[in-house]
């Protein structure tokens, strides 16, 4: 039986683990984000068991804690929209293998992380003018520690040790992380308010490799894990131009100087999609590398827009490398045309192991979900002392 993560810990900003892990025994455990439900009931509306080869999701039909039961047919699991296996009077149960229903896998040195979601898509059979419930998505993750077996049975691993795999095949490990405001550590919370700043740190790690310099070619934000979904917003484009920084209400920029050639930091003003009630953001970035000894060029650069001068400024290299940013003509194919589906994603951090081949020096990473709230400041009044 798997340990579980309290879905209310996300709202309090605390990590609360149940089950065997509290006794010091590494066990599979679940992470559930019910922030979209805002349930009034003290009972947890969604519980997850991460078993050895499958996950079991139990959903209370009083999903929002209002006493109004949702229809079992309006609940599905994962991007493949798998239906429930059992629908009782008060609960609905889903049972799926770890790789089914469109789930994704992410591998870290510590764990195998399978990600899926519970989807509530109500069919409004009453008046077409009014609605009484809204769609909701509940992200779910099952974490399986890699240093111990997940059951009492002998398990023969089918993967090579993470670091030795990277070393023996000379693969690159790309990462994208949320950082604290002073860049000193990884940010624990993925909840933001409009007016705050996302501090993002991209990095690449390689063993037995010549020194590398990392670049962010493009970044696009979407409201769902599907990077081809709408709406979407590209805030880095044209092989490393921070185009979001050109907007009047934005201060987004790359941070100069770099901490190291294989690390690139950038700050982006928090935003949310107009008319989107979920307030969720998923960020997909394409990261790439060049030899550290190679001078930056129009296809390998990190350029920010400097408003006082109206000029594009590179993190390193001459200003000539940024000359194509204004016209968006830097020779790169558009993001929507070349981004393949990411193989793994996770809230707070994403890493991707590159396959061998000609694309060894680049990868797509996905960060999310991030929750961005709007300020609820009364119009026309400032707080005392504000």
Buried (B, 14 or more C-beta within 10 A) or exposed (E): EBBBBBBBBBBEEEEEBBBBBEEEEBBBBBBBBBBBBEBEBEEBBBBBBBBEEBBBBBBBBBBBBEEEBBBBEBBBBBBEEBEBEEBEEEBBBBBBEBEBBBBBBBBBEEBBBBBBBBBBEBEEEEEEEEEEBEEBBBBBBBBBBBEEBBBEEEEEEEEEEBEEEBBEBEBBBBBBBBBEEEEEEEBEEBBBEEEBEBBBBBBBBBBEBEEBBBBBBBBBBBBBBEBEEEEBBBBBBBBBBBBBBBBEEBBBBBBEEBEEBBBBBBBBBBBBBEEEEBBBBBBBBBBBBBBEEEEBBBBBBBBBBEBEEEBBBBBBBEEEBBBBBBEEEBEBEEBEEEBEEBBBBBBBBBBBBBEEEEEBBBBBBBBBBBBBBEEEEEEEEEEEEE
